[in-house]
């Protein structure tokens, strides 16, 4: 068995693989970070005393707490970072700072498609990561995610409200809320499309887009180019990294 823990900037998720050699998993726990209750988390984690655990985190302070609280209860305990064996070659500068989530998504997408890839992870941040068919991570782009833009507009202005993002979007906003929705959603869509086109020109490769992350299903309907929708790349990537690093 394998317990896979994903700690993002907005949410924490825990899933269980009864057989890590297979893709099937069961979600045990999902919670917004701001509402995280450690007693509630303990009830979930301590049920799996003695099994294997892998953690993909982009929040260092929560990672430290998780290690302190739970490391001793697991048979094998892996924290994903740039030094862990993925089989990928990280070509970016300061590779030790390359996000664990981007690395994990990169491996899952590469292992499935083995093409030149643009991996779009639409979460708290919207990231684009470029992976070649040789398993080279070349870099990419980072921009604010949909909800990050939403809250930022509200916090930095006197009158703009927080809006519901997941509604029908029209380029021509006819009131404040629909105008914000147009700017946030279509601005992100056109940024993704434009950035990928510019990257293709600069590296002289045609890229296959893969869309993942919490906002992936919503954004997918507005992207104007062919792409694969893979909502659970981080979860799948954790399973694959575990298999590469635990030999028994």
C-alpha positions, 0 to 999 in steps of 0.5 A: 500500500502507498499513502500519497500526500499532496500539499498545495498552496490552497489544498491538502489531499491524501489518497491511498493506492492499495497496489502502487503498481496500478493506477487506481487510487482512493481519495481519503482526505481533501481540505483547504489549507486555511481550514486544516485541522491536525486532529482530523488529519491525525485520524486519517494518517494514523490508520495507515501506520506501518505502510509507505508514504510519499509527499509532494509539497510546495509549502515548506512549513507544512512539509516540516510539520508533516515530517515531524508528526508522521515520519516515524510511523511509516515503513518508507517515507519519501519527500519529493524534491529535485534530488529524488530519482525521476529519470528526468533531466532537469535543465533549468537554472537552480534546479533545486528550486524547481517545484515538486509539483511541476516535477511530479506532473512532468514525470507522469506526463512524460511516462504516458506520452513520450512526446514534446510536451507543454504541461499546463497545471491550472491551480493556485498558480497556472504553470506551463512546464516544457518536457522533451521526448528525451525526458529533458525539463527545459523550464516554462512559465508561471502566472497567477491562477484563476482564484489568485487573480480573483482574490487579488483584484478584490483585495487591491481595489475598493469596489471589485467583488470576489466572483464565481469563476466557474460560470459561462464566460463571454469576452464581452462582459456586460456587468462588473462580474462578467467583465472580471470573469472575462478578464480572468478566464480568457486572459489566462486562456490567451496567455497559455496559448500565446506563451506556448506558441512563443516557446515553440518558436524559441525551441523549434519544437511542436509541443503537445499540451497536457492540461491538469490541476484543479481548474483544468476541467473548467479551462479545457472548454475555453482552450482553442487548441487540441490538448489532453486533459489529465486532472490527476497528474500529480497523484499519478506522478507520486506513484511513479516516483515511489516505484522508481525509488523503492526497490522492494 
